[in-house]
Amino acid sequence: MAPPGADAAAGPLLQVRGVERRFAAAGGATLALQATDLDVAENDFVTILGPSGCGKSTLLRIVAGLDHPTAGAVRLDGRRIEAPGADRGMVFQSYTLFPWLTVLDNVCFGLRERGLPRAQQVDIAQGFLAQVGLQGFANHYPKQLSGGMQQRTALARALANDPRMLLMDEPFGALDHQTRELMQELLLGIWERQRKTVLFVTHDIDEAVFMGSRVVVMSARPGRIKLDRAVPLAHPRHYSVKTTPVFTALKAELTEAVRVEVLAAQAAQAAQA
């Protein structure tokens, strides 16, 4: 089965056009993200790689409406993004759960804000808790959960609100290796069933290739997109795909592309020292 994707003729769901971000700093503004263009088709799963400080998270926060570009514009469904909205679900590396709410009420939070009746909130939330394997933990509080279970709760909360797009900033970065791989498989399985459009920032090249239908590599600061590669691996995707020649070859290309940018960033830091 070919990777699920949108009809290109329908146009991209997300359009990033000329987006630039400068931050005020002593001695003048710092250019963190240079003019960047990116299209994300509906149903696509785009992973973003690059060295630390290259602007990956800055770009994601701009798409989320949590930050504003110095120049350029971002549009979702043709509408310019100016602020956060329910059409974009955000999952961070930190779990960002409300500690005073149960797992169920954390997942219900966005539904409650939308004014849905309580019975409907619970029905929707229970369905997503079942999808992430937490149906027996609805009445637990975050402090009673492992890191992986907390992140499953955060994922269920984001999905329950039925966003047009899911934005994920290193969502598995704080997890141990085994839990991280299990979460990758969980999220990829949900995506294969629901085809929710995803923009996913990571430092992990294996993760980027395994999960993405496309991998974007950003340059050292000021960030720009230097490479955009389709991932020619079929779905449903099993972890054993990581041992295939296609996976290995793409990983090698991306590793070299990222390595060049990491060395460039280190050279720039040394020159400023």
Buried (B, 14 or more C-beta within 10 A) or exposed (E): EEBBBBEEEEEBBBBBBEBBBBEEEEEEEEBBBBBBEBBBBBBBBBBBBBBEBBBBBBBBBBBBBBBEBBEBBBBBEEEEBEEEBEBBBBBBBBBBBEEEBBBBBBBBBBBEEEEBEEEEBBEBBBBBBEBBBBEEBBEBBBEEBEBBBBBBBBBBBBBBBBBBBBBBBBBBBBBEEEBBBBBBBBBBBBBBEBBBBBBBBBBBBBBBBBBBBBBBBBBBBBBBBBBEBEBEBEBEBEEEBBEEEEBEEBBEBBBEBBEBBBEBBEEEEEEEE
